[in-house]
Amino acid sequence: MYHALYRKYRPMDFNSVVGQESIVKTLQNSIKNSKFSHAYLFYGPRGTGKTTISKIFARNVNCLNSKDGLACGKCSACQVSFSKECVDIIEIDAASNNGVDEIRNLKNKISLVPSELKFKVYIIDEVHMLSIGAFNALLKTLEEPPDHAIFILATTDYQKVPATIVSRCQCFSFKRIENSTIIKKLKEVCKNEEIEIDDDVLKKIALLSDGGLRDALGSLDKLVSYSDEKITLEIFNELNGIVSDDEIITFLGFIFNGNIADVLKKLNDFNTKGKNLIQIILQCMEILRNIIVDYYISKKEPAFSIDKAQIFITLLNEKMFDIKRSSNTKIYIEIFILKFINDHILVNDKLKNNSNITKYTKENNLNNIDKSNDQFNINLNNVDKSNDQFNINLNNVENFSKFSKNTIQNHEIKKDNDLGSDSKVNNSLFSVNKVYGFKHIKNIDEIMKIRVNNTFVSANKNLLKDELKKFESLRDYTFDQEYGYIVCYILDGNLRLVGDDSIVISYEYESNVNQNLNIIDKISEIYNMLTKSNKKIAIISDDYWDKVKNEYIDNKKNNIKYNFVEEPEVVFEEIKNDDIISNSAIDLFGDIVEVD
């Protein structure tokens, strides 16, 4: 029976492992000195050797004649541990056995001594998939296991493993394997399997595997099945739905030259030919990265503006998650690129057009412009104070579409007006004002503290139980094109407390808290709409939640009651940005403004 390459070339001992030298050396020394732990946690990207090293360690720790931490492969223990029927090395897939019953069953059997080996080794793969109940059931066993038991937990999502589990394990972080190491291993496999392949293909396989040797071997296996002839770059591109670097550079040229028609035509051509558009975007990022690196290290002059390239790759990186989850990838990419071209490429052309308009207006003399309609009064600190105000008529400016008459009519900016001063509003906790720019809530921390207090006033377990059902129901909307990203922001946190009119959600990282506070009105709107509720939402950190929870417990013991506190009015704080009013009048109107 044919074995896939990643199975056929799976390392059987520590000497065969590549890319994880520091981990291998540590484990070898621990076996050599008989100072190994009762519990290990291996975490890192997929295909980097977590499960493989777990199995090797399980065999080596049971060897009767190990030398320098390596199994001899000849003793009775080695013969048993290398066989598929070994009952003392137990591998559990937590993805499909994630319930509390499975872990309780494991606990009941763990007290039994090994049948044939010195140690029973439990390898729990994808341990982050265990339920909270299962983790709790595992906790005590990890803390005080029998002397004959060793646990090895493996996961690709370290953040989801409870801290109480992590603290009881010896942790090893598996790194992505370097491309040069992957290429070397692929060449060795190709030589053994008599596979003819171009070196450029091996480089592409290593690049696309993202540091995972298993993925690289799987990709090579697929290429071997596809072609009986020498594997070339064209075959690789065809099979993986990607295009050549020359085509990507041409496509990027269309983008950075602002050729919208060519961009749309090229994207449609890629899609018609069945190319993987997400992979094409990743290729764009990789090529731009290489161009930027060559510019800064080798001083190689780029074909595109280096500033624009940096902006584009940053925006792509920020939007990659949304691109992958979009229900229509092609349309999302089209709109994204069009927005980039309009915002960052064609903006110079627009400024040039505005400059021509300015010249036309100036030649016709500002004094002769009709002053009866559409006046926009502007006062500038650095304009001669004897002539603080001047009138601009927009009736004859045909291409001044950026500033609609409805937006700027009757808006006067006075010399003494301070855009950074506090202003009070009652209707929203967050707003983007098209005239005055982005506004930050100055007293947001105070409001959140009061909401937490008010939630404690009427909180009870029944309310929390009912609200948790609504909270979990949001998972049905995670892939919704309109609400999905907001729902994902909400579900990143934990519902901690529920009162009659408000709820408290906490997040592990301050960055998540700050991000969600900036859009709290949007989060509240989506949450209440999808759960058919009318709750105020308090967003806090996990650390702050622990603090207020403990305070509440202490106060309850001392019979100190919480009283409802009226929320204060929202105080906004202006943030300077590149909004049109934040810019100088010269940047805005060019030669219309004359400054002495």
LUMBA-958914 format. One record per residue (C-alpha): residue number from 1; residue in three letters; x, y, z. Coordinates in steps of 0.1 Angstrom, whole numbers, plus 2048, in hexadecimal, padded with zeros to 3 digits. Layout:
- NUM  Ala  X  Y  Z
...
This chain:
- 1  Met  800  800  800
- 2  Tyr  80D  823  7F7
- 3  His  817  839  813
- 4  Ala  815  85F  810
- 5  Leu  837  86F  811
- 6  Tyr  831  881  832
- 7  Arg  829  860  842
- 8  Lys  845  84D  831
- 9  Tyr  85F  867  83B
- 10  Arg  852  86E  85E
- 11  Pro  870  86E  876
- 12  Met  873  84F  88C
- 13  Asp  88F  85C  8A3
- 14  Phe  89D  87E  8AF
- 15  Asn  8B9  87D  896
- 16  Ser  8A0  87E  879
- 17  Val  88D  89D  886
- 18  Val  895  8BD  873
- 19  Gly  88F  8E1  87D
- 20  Gln  88A  8DC  8A2
- 21  Glu  8AD  8D7  8AF
- 22  Ser  8AA  8E9  8D0
- 23  Ile  88B  8D5  8DA
- 24  Val  89A  8B4  8CF
- 25  Lys  8BA  8BC  8E3
- 26  Thr  8A6  8C5  903
- 27  Leu  891  8A5  901
- 28  Gln  8AF  88F  8FA
- 29  Asn  8C2  89D  918
- 30  Ser  8A3  899  92F
- 31  Ile  8A2  874  925
- 32  Lys  8C7  870  929
- 33  Asn  8C7  87F  94C
- 34  Ser  8A6  86F  956
- 35  Lys  898  892  95D
- 36  Phe  879  892  948
- 37  Ser  858  8A2  952
- 38  His  836  891  957
- 39  Ala  825  8A9  93F
- 40  Tyr  830  8BC  91F
- 41  Leu  81E  8D5  909
- 42  Phe  82A  8D7  8E5
- 43  Tyr  81B  8F4  8D1
- 44  Gly  822  904  8B0
- 45  Pro  817  905  88B
- 46  Arg  80A  8E6  87A
- 47  Gly  822  8CE  86A
- 48  Thr  840  8D8  87F
- 49  Gly  845  8B7  891
- 50  Lys  831  8B9  8B2
- 51  Thr  820  897  8AF
- 52  Thr  83E  887  89F
- 53  Ile  856  892  8BC
- 54  Ser  83B  887  8D5
- 55  Lys  83C  863  8C8
- 56  Ile  862  863  8C6
- 57  Phe  865  86F  8EA
- 58  Ala  84B  855  8F5
- 59  Arg  861  839  8E6
- 60  Asn  882  847  8F2
- 61  Val  877  84C  916
- 62  Asn  86D  827  917
- 63  Cys  88C  819  908
- 64  Leu  89F  801  91F
- 65  Asn  8C2  808  910
- 66  Ser  8C0  82C  904
- 67  Lys  8E1  83D  8FC
- 68  Asp  8E4  863  8FD
- 69  Gly  8BE  866  8FF
- 70  Leu  8B9  851  8DF
- 71  Ala  8A6  830  8DE
- 72  Cys  8BA  811  8D5
- 73  Gly  89E  803  8BF
- 74  Lys  8A8  7DF  8C9
- 75  Cys  89C  7D9  8ED
- 76  Ser  87A  7CA  8F4
- 77  Ala  86C  7EC  8FE
- 78  Cys  876  7FB  8DD
- 79  Gln  867  7DE  8CA
- 80  Val  846  7E3  8DC
- 81  Ser  845  809  8DA
- 82  Phe  84D  809  8B4
- 83  Ser  830  7F1  8AD
- 84  Lys  80D  7FE  8A5
- 85  Glu  7FD  7E8  8BF
- 86  Cys  80F  7F9  8DC
- 87  Val  7F5  800  8F7
- 88  Asp  80B  814  90E
- 89  Ile  810  831  8F6
- 90  Ile  7ED  840  8F2
- 91  Glu  7E6  85B  8D8
- 92  Ile  7C5  86E  8DD
- 93  Asp  7B6  886  8C3
- 94  Ala  7A7  8A1  8D8
- 95  Ala  794  8AF  8B9
- 96  Ser  77D  891  8B9
- 97  Asn  780  886  8DE
- 98  Asn  77C  8A8  8EE
- 99  Gly  761  8A0  908
- 100  Val  763  89D  92E
- 101  Asp  759  878  92C
- 102  Glu  777  86F  916
- 103  Ile  78F  880  92F
- 104  Arg  77E  86F  94D
- 105  Asn  782  84E  93B
- 106  Leu  7A7  856  937
- 107  Lys  7AA  85E  95C
- 108  Asn  79B  83D  966
- 109  Lys  7B4  82A  952
- 110  Ile  7D3  83E  95A
- 111  Ser  7D8  82D  97C
- 112  Leu  7DD  80C  96B
- 113  Val  802  804  967
- 114  Pro  812  800  944
- 115  Ser  80E  7DE  934
- 116  Glu  830  7DB  924
- 117  Leu  843  7FC  927
- 118  Lys  851  811  944
- 119  Phe  83A  82E  93D
- 120  Lys  818  834  930
- 121  Val  81A  852  918
- 122  Tyr  7FA  865  90F
- 123  Ile  7FD  87B  8F0
- 124  Ile  7DF  892  8EE
- 125  Asp  7DF  8A3  8CB
- 126  Glu  7CE  8C4  8C5
- 127  Val  7C8  8C7  8EA
- 128  His  7B9  8EA  8E6
- 129  Met  79A  8DA  8D8
- 130  Leu  791  8CB  8FB
- 131  Ser  772  8DA  90B
- 132  Ile  775  8EE  92C
- 133  Gly  766  8D0  93F
- 134  Ala  780  8B9  92F
- 135  Phe  79D  8D1  938
- 136  Asn  790  8D2  95C
- 137  Ala  78F  8AC  95D
- 138  Leu  7B2  8AA  950
- 139  Leu  7C0  8C4  968
- 140  Lys  7C4  8B0  988
- 141  Thr  7D3  892  975
- 142  Leu  7ED  8A9  965
- 143  Glu  7F5  8B7  987
- 144  Glu  7FA  896  999
- 145  Pro  7FD  87A  97F
- 146  Pro  809  856  988
- 147  Asp  82E  851  986
- 148  His  82A  83B  968
- 149  Ala  817  855  953
- 150  Ile  824  870  93C
- 151  Phe  80E  889  92A
- 152  Ile  817  89A  909
- 153  Leu  7FE  8B4  8FD
- 154  Ala  801  8C2  8DA
- 155  Thr  7EF  8E0  8CC
- 156  Thr  7F0  8F9  8AF
- 157  Asp  7DC  913  8C3
- 158  Tyr  7EF  919  8E4
- 159  Gln  7D9  936  8ED
- 160  Lys  7BB  920  8F2
- 161  Val  7CC  90A  90C
- 162  Pro  7C2  915  92F
- 163  Ala  7DE  924  944
- 164  Thr  7D8  90B  95F
- 165  Ile  7E1  8EF  947
- 166  Val  7FF  901  938
- 167  Ser  80E  908  95B
- 168  Arg  80F  8E3  962
- 169  Cys  822  8DA  943
- 170  Gln  845  8DE  935
- 171  Cys  83F  8F3  916
- 172  Phe  851  8F1  8F5
- 173  Ser  84B  90A  8D8
- 174  Phe  84F  8FA  8B6
- 175  Lys  85B  913  89C
- 176  Arg  854  913  877
- 177  Ile  86E  900  864
- 178  Glu  886  915  84F
- 179  Asn  881  914  829
- 180  Ser  8A5  909  824
- 181  Thr  8A0  8EB  83B
- 182  Ile  87F  8E1  829
- 183  Ile  890  8E4  807
- 184  Lys  8AD  8CE  813
- 185  Lys  895  8B4  820
- 186  Leu  880  8B5  800
- 187  Lys  8A0  8AF  7EB
- 188  Glu  8A8  891  801
- 189  Val  885  883  7FB
- 190  Cys  886  889  7D6
- 191  Lys  8A8  878  7D3
- 192  Asn  89B  859  7E6
- 193  Glu  87B  858  7D2
- 194  Glu  88C  85F  7B1
- 195  Ile  876  87E  7AB
- 196  Glu  882  897  790
- 197  Ile  879  8BA  79B
- 198  Asp  886  8DE  795
- 199  Asp  897  8F0  7B2
- 200  Asp  87F  90D  7AC
- 201  Val  862  8F6  7B4
- 202  Leu  872  8EB  7D5
- 203  Lys  876  910  7DF
- 204  Lys  851  916  7D7
- 205  Ile  846  8F8  7EB
- 206  Ala  85A  903  809
- 207  Leu  84C  926  806
- 208  Leu  828  91B  804
- 209  Ser  82C  902  820
- 210  Asp  830  91F  839
- 211  Gly  84A  90C  84E
- 212  Gly  837  8EB  84F
- 213  Leu  84B  8CD  843
- 214  Arg  82C  8B7  842
- 215  Asp  81B  8CF  82A
- 216  Ala  83A  8D1  814
- 217  Leu  83B  8AB  811
- 218  Gly  816  8AA  80A
- 219  Ser  81A  8C4  7EE
- 220  Leu  837  8B0  7DF
- 221  Asp  821  890  7E1
- 222  Lys  806  8A2  7CE
- 223  Leu  81E  8AD  7B3
- 224  Val  82B  88A  7AF
- 225  Ser  808  87C  7AA
- 226  Tyr  800  898  790
- 227  Ser  81E  893  779
- 228  Asp  834  875  76F
- 229  Glu  84C  88D  75E
- 230  Lys  865  8A5  76D
- 231  Ile  852  8BD  784
- 232  Thr  856  8E1  778
- 233  Leu  84B  903  785
- 234  Glu  82E  904  76B
- 235  Ile  820  8E3  779
- 236  Phe  823  8EF  79C
- 237  Asn  811  910  794
- 238  Glu  7F6  8FD  780
- 239  Leu  7EF  8E4  79C
- 240  Asn  7EE  8FE  7B8
- 241  Gly  7D9  918  7A6
- 242  Ile  7F4  933  7A7
- 243  Val  805  948  78D
- 244  Ser  829  950  783
- 245  Asp  83C  96C  795
- 246  Asp  83D  97F  774
- 247  Glu  817  980  772
- 248  Ile  815  98C  796
- 249  Ile  82E  9A8  790
- 250  Thr  81A  9B2  771
- 251  Phe  7FA  9B2  787
- 252  Leu  80B  9C7  7A1
- 253  Gly  816  9DF  786
- 254  Phe  7F2  9E5  77C
- 255  Ile  7E9  9EC  7A1
- 256  Phe  805  A05  7A8
- 257  Asn  800  A16  787
- 258  Gly  7DB  A1A  78E
- 259  Asn  7CF  A06  76F
- 260  Ile  7AE  9FC  77D
- 261  Ala  7A1  9ED  75D
- 262  Asp  7C0  9D6  75A
- 263  Val  7BE  9CD  77F
- 264  Leu  799  9C1  77B
- 265  Lys  7A0  9AF  75B
- 266  Lys  7BE  99D  769
- 267  Leu  7AB  992  788
- 268  Asn  78F  986  773
- 269  Asp  7A8  973  75D
- 270  Phe  7B7  962  77C
- 271  Asn  795  958  789
- 272  Thr  78A  94B  767
- 273  Lys  7A8  935  765
- 274  Gly  7A0  926  787
- 275  Lys  7BE  936  799
- 276  Asn  7BD  938  7BF
- 277  Leu  7B7  95D  7C5
- 278  Ile  7C2  95B  7EA
- 279  Gln  7E2  94B  7DF
- 280  Ile  7E7  966  7C6
- 281  Ile  7E3  981  7E1
- 282  Leu  7FD  96E  7F6
- 283  Gln  814  96E  7D9
- 284  Cys  810  993  7D5
- 285  Met  819  998  7FA
- 286  Glu  838  981  7F6
- 287  Ile  845  993  7D7
- 288  Leu  83F  9B6  7E7
- 289  Arg  851  9AA  806
- 290  Asn  86F  9A0  7F1
- 291  Ile  86F  9C1  7DF
- 292  Ile  86E  9D4  7FF
- 293  Val  88A  9BF  80F
- 294  Asp  8A0  9C3  7EF
- 295  Tyr  89A  9E9  7F1
- 296  Tyr  8A5  9ED  815
- 297  Ile  8C1  9D3  815
- 298  Ser  8CF  9D3  7F2
- 299  Lys  8C4  9F6  7E9
- 300  Lys  8B4  9E7  7CA
- 301  Glu  89E  A00  7B9
- 302  Pro  87A  9F3  7B9
- 303  Ala  862  9F2  79C
- 304  Phe  847  A01  7B2
- 305  Ser  845  A1D  7CC
- 306  Ile  853  A0E  7EC
- 307  Asp  83C  A22  801
- 308  Lys  81D  A17  7EE
- 309  Ala  82A  9F3  7EF
- 310  Gln  82D  9F4  815
- 311  Ile  80A  A02  818
- 312  Phe  7FC  9E8  801
- 313  Ile  80C  9CA  812
- 314  Thr  802  9D8  834
- 315  Leu  7DD  9DB  829
- 316  Leu  7DE  9B8  819
- 317  Asn  7EB  9A9  839
- 318  Glu  7D0  9BA  84E
- 319  Lys  7B5  9AF  837
- 320  Met  7C1  98B  830
- 321  Phe  7AA  97C  84A
- 322  Asp  78C  98D  83B
- 323  Ile  796  983  817
- 324  Lys  799  95E  821
- 325  Arg  777  95F  832
- 326  Ser  764  973  818
- 327  Ser  747  961  807
- 328  Asn  752  96F  7E5
- 329  Thr  778  973  7E5
- 330  Lys  77B  982  7C2
- 331  Ile  763  99F  7C9
- 332  Tyr  773  9A6  7EB
- 333  Ile  796  9A7  7DB
- 334  Glu  78A  9BD  7BE
- 335  Ile  77A  9D7  7D6
- 336  Phe  798  9D6  7ED
- 337  Ile  7B1  9DD  7D1
- 338  Leu  79A  9F8  7C1
- 339  Lys  799  A0A  7E3
- 340  Phe  7BE  A08  7E6
- 341  Ile  7C3  A16  7C3
- 342  Asn  7AB  A33  7CA
- 343  Asp  7B8  A3B  7ED
- 344  His  7DE  A37  7E7
- 345  Ile  7E6  A37  7C1
- 346  Leu  7CE  A4E  7B0
- 347  Val  7CE  A67  7CC
- 348  Asn  7EC  A79  7BC
- 349  Asp  7D8  A7D  79B
- 350  Lys  7BB  A8B  7AF
- 351  Leu  7D2  AA4  7C0
- 352  Lys  7DF  AAE  79E
- 353  Asn  7BC  AB3  790
- 354  Asn  7B4  AC7  7AF
- 355  Ser  7D3  ADC  7A8
- 356  Asn  7C6  AE3  784
- 357  Ile  7A5  AED  792
- 358  Thr  7B6  B04  7AB
- 359  Lys  7C9  B14  78F
- 360  Tyr  7AA  B19  77B
- 361  Thr  798  B28  799
- 362  Lys  7B5  B40  7A1
- 363  Glu  7B7  B4D  77E
- 364  Asn  792  B57  77F
- 365  Asn  799  B6B  79F
- 366  Leu  789  B63  7C0
- 367  Asn  77A  B86  7C3
- 368  Asn  764  B7F  7A5
- 369  Ile  755  B5F  7B3
- 370  Asp  730  B61  7BC
- 371  Lys  72D  B64  7E1
- 372  Ser  708  B5F  7E4
- 373  Asn  709  B39  7E7
- 374  Asp  71D  B1C  7F5
- 375  Gln  735  B30  80A
- 376  Phe  750  B1E  81E
- 377  Asn  760  B34  838
- 378  Ile  783  B2B  843
- 379  Asn  798  B3A  85E
- 380  Leu  7BD  B30  862
- 381  Asn  7D5  B39  87E
- 382  Asn  7F1  B3F  866
- 383  Val  7DE  B56  84E
- 384  Asp  7E1  B7B  852
- 385  Lys  7C9  B85  86E
- 386  Ser  7BD  BA4  85C
- 387  Asn  7AE  B8D  842
- 388  Asp  7A2  B6F  856
- 389  Gln  786  B64  840
- 390  Phe  784  B5E  81B
- 391  Asn  767  B50  806
- 392  Ile  769  B33  7EF
- 393  Asn  74D  B2B  7D6
- 394  Leu  74B  B07  7CA
- 395  Asn  730  B0B  7B0
- 396  Asn  749  B0C  793
- 397  Val  760  AF1  7A0
- 398  Glu  754  AD3  78C
- 399  Asn  76B  AB9  799
- 400  Phe  76B  AC2  7BE
- 401  Ser  756  AA3  7C5
- 402  Lys  769  A9A  7E5
- 403  Phe  758  AB7  7F8
- 404  Ser  732  AB5  7F1
- 405  Lys  71F  AD6  7F6
- 406  Asn  709  AC5  80F
- 407  Thr  727  ABC  825
- 408  Ile  739  ADD  825
- 409  Gln  71D  AF6  822
- 410  Asn  719  B0C  841
- 411  His  737  AFC  853
- 412  Glu  74E  B17  860
- 413  Ile  770  B10  86F
- 414  Lys  779  B2D  886
- 415  Lys  79C  B37  890
- 416  Asp  797  B2F  8B4
- 417  Asn  785  B0E  8AF
- 418  Asp  798  AF2  8C1
- 419  Leu  790  AD0  8B0
- 420  Gly  7A1  ABE  8CD
- 421  Ser  78A  ACC  8E8
- 422  Asp  771  AB6  8FA
- 423  Ser  74D  AB5  8EC
- 424  Lys  730  AA2  8FB
- 425  Val  717  A8D  8E9
- 426  Asn  6FB  A77  8F5
- 427  Asn  6F2  A60  8D8
- 428  Ser  710  A4A  8D2
- 429  Leu  730  A3C  8E1
- 430  Phe  743  A3D  8C1
- 431  Ser  740  A52  8A1
- 432  Val  753  A5B  882
- 433  Asn  74B  A7E  878
- 434  Lys  752  A85  854
- 435  Val  75A  AA9  85A
- 436  Tyr  76D  AA8  87B
- 437  Gly  77D  A86  879
- 438  Phe  780  A69  891
- 439  Lys  775  A6E  8B5
- 440  His  783  A5B  8D2
- 441  Ile  76E  A56  8F2
- 442  Lys  782  A67  90E
- 443  Asn  76E  A58  92B
- 444  Ile  76A  A35  91D
- 445  Asp  77B  A24  93B
- 446  Glu  764  A36  953
- 447  Ile  746  A2A  93F
- 448  Met  752  A06  93E
- 449  Lys  758  A06  964
- 450  Ile  735  A13  96B
- 451  Arg  726  9F9  953
- 452  Val  738  9DD  965
- 453  Asn  72B  9EB  987
- 454  Asn  707  9EE  97A
- 455  Thr  709  9CA  96C
- 456  Phe  713  9BD  98E
- 457  Val  6F4  9CE  99D
- 458  Ser  6DB  9B7  98B
- 459  Ala  6F1  99A  981
- 460  Asn  6E7  976  988
- 461  Lys  6F0  953  97B
- 462  Asn  6CF  94E  969
- 463  Leu  6D4  96D  954
- 464  Leu  6F7  962  94C
- 465  Lys  6EB  93F  942
- 466  Asp  6D1  94D  92A
- 467  Glu  6E8  967  91B
- 468  Leu  703  94D  915
- 469  Lys  6EB  93B  8FD
- 470  Lys  6E7  95C  8EA
- 471  Phe  70C  962  8EB
- 472  Glu  714  93F  8DC
- 473  Ser  6F9  945  8C2
- 474  Leu  70F  95F  8B3
- 475  Arg  726  944  8A5
- 476  Asp  70C  93F  88A
- 477  Tyr  716  961  87C
- 478  Thr  73C  95E  87C
- 479  Phe  73C  959  856
- 480  Asp  722  974  84F
- 481  Gln  730  98C  836
- 482  Glu  721  9AB  847
- 483  Tyr  723  9A3  86C
- 484  Gly  73D  987  86D
- 485  Tyr  75B  99C  876
- 486  Ile  748  9AD  893
- 487  Val  73B  98C  8A0
- 488  Cys  75F  97E  8A0
- 489  Tyr  76A  99C  8B4
- 490  Ile  74F  995  8CE
- 491  Leu  756  96F  8CF
- 492  Asp  77B  975  8D6
- 493  Gly  770  97E  8FA
- 494  Asn  75E  96D  916
- 495  Leu  73B  976  923
- 496  Arg  741  97C  948
- 497  Leu  723  98D  957
- 498  Val  6FF  995  94E
- 499  Gly  6E7  9AD  95E
- 500  Asp  6C4  9B9  955
- 501  Asp  6D0  9D3  93D
- 502  Ser  6F5  9CD  937
- 503  Ile  710  9B2  932
- 504  Val  735  9B0  938
- 505  Ile  74D  9A0  91E
- 506  Ser  772  99C  926
- 507  Tyr  790  996  90F
- 508  Glu  7B3  988  917
- 509  Tyr  7C6  9A3  905
- 510  Glu  7C5  9C9  909
- 511  Ser  7C8  9CD  8E3
- 512  Asn  7A6  9BB  8DF
- 513  Val  797  9D1  8FA
- 514  Asn  7A3  9F1  8E9
- 515  Gln  798  9E5  8C7
- 516  Asn  775  9DD  8D2
- 517  Leu  771  9FC  8E7
- 518  Asn  777  A10  8C7
- 519  Ile  759  A00  8B7
- 520  Ile  744  9F9  8D5
- 521  Asp  724  A09  8C7
- 522  Lys  728  9F2  8A8
- 523  Ile  72D  9D4  8BE
- 524  Ser  70F  9DD  8D4
- 525  Glu  6F9  9E2  8B5
- 526  Ile  703  9C1  8A5
- 527  Tyr  701  9AD  8C5
- 528  Asn  6DE  9BA  8CE
- 529  Met  6D1  9B6  8AB
- 530  Leu  6DD  991  8A8
- 531  Thr  6D3  987  8CB
- 532  Lys  6B3  99C  8CB
- 533  Ser  6BE  9AD  8EB
- 534  Asn  6C2  9D0  8F8
- 535  Lys  6E1  9CF  90D
- 536  Lys  6FD  9E8  914
- 537  Ile  71F  9D7  911
- 538  Ala  73D  9DB  927
- 539  Ile  75E  9D1  917
- 540  Ile  77B  9CA  930
- 541  Ser  79B  9B6  932
- 542  Asp  79D  994  944
- 543  Asp  7B4  9A3  95E
- 544  Tyr  79B  9BE  966
- 545  Trp  77F  9A4  968
- 546  Asp  793  990  981
- 547  Lys  798  9AF  996
- 548  Val  773  9BA  996
- 549  Lys  767  997  99C
- 550  Asn  77D  993  9BB
- 551  Glu  771  9B5  9C7
- 552  Tyr  74D  9AA  9C2
- 553  Ile  753  98A  9D6
- 554  Asp  763  99D  9F2
- 555  Asn  747  9B7  9F3
- 556  Lys  72D  99C  9F3
- 557  Lys  73D  98B  A11
- 558  Asn  73D  9AD  A23
- 559  Asn  718  9B4  A19
- 560  Ile  722  9D2  A04
- 561  Lys  708  9D7  9E9
- 562  Tyr  70E  9E6  9C6
- 563  Asn  6F8  A04  9BC
- 564  Phe  6EE  A0F  999
- 565  Val  703  A2C  98C
- 566  Glu  6F7  A42  970
- 567  Glu  70E  A42  952
- 568  Pro  71F  A64  94A
- 569  Glu  71B  A76  929
- 570  Val  734  A6B  90F
- 571  Val  752  A82  90B
- 572  Phe  763  A82  8EA
- 573  Glu  788  A8A  8E4
- 574  Glu  792  A94  8C1
- 575  Ile  7AE  A80  8B1
- 576  Lys  7C3  A90  895
- 577  Asn  7C4  A7D  875
- 578  Asp  7C6  A82  850
- 579  Asp  7A2  A8E  84D
- 580  Ile  79C  AAB  835
- 581  Ile  796  AC5  850
- 582  Ser  7B5  ABA  864
- 583  Asn  7CB  AC2  846
- 584  Ser  7D6  AE5  83F
- 585  Ala  7C2  AFB  828
- 586  Ile  7E0  AFC  810
- 587  Asp  7E0  AD5  80D
- 588  Leu  7BA  AD7  809
- 589  Phe  7B6  AF3  7EF
- 590  Gly  7D9  AF8  7E1
- 591  Asp  7DF  B1A  7D1
- 592  Ile  7BD  B28  7DA
- 593  Val  7CC  B31  7FD
- 594  Glu  7E7  B4A  7FE
- 595  Val  7FB  B4C  81F
- 596  Asp  812  B69  826
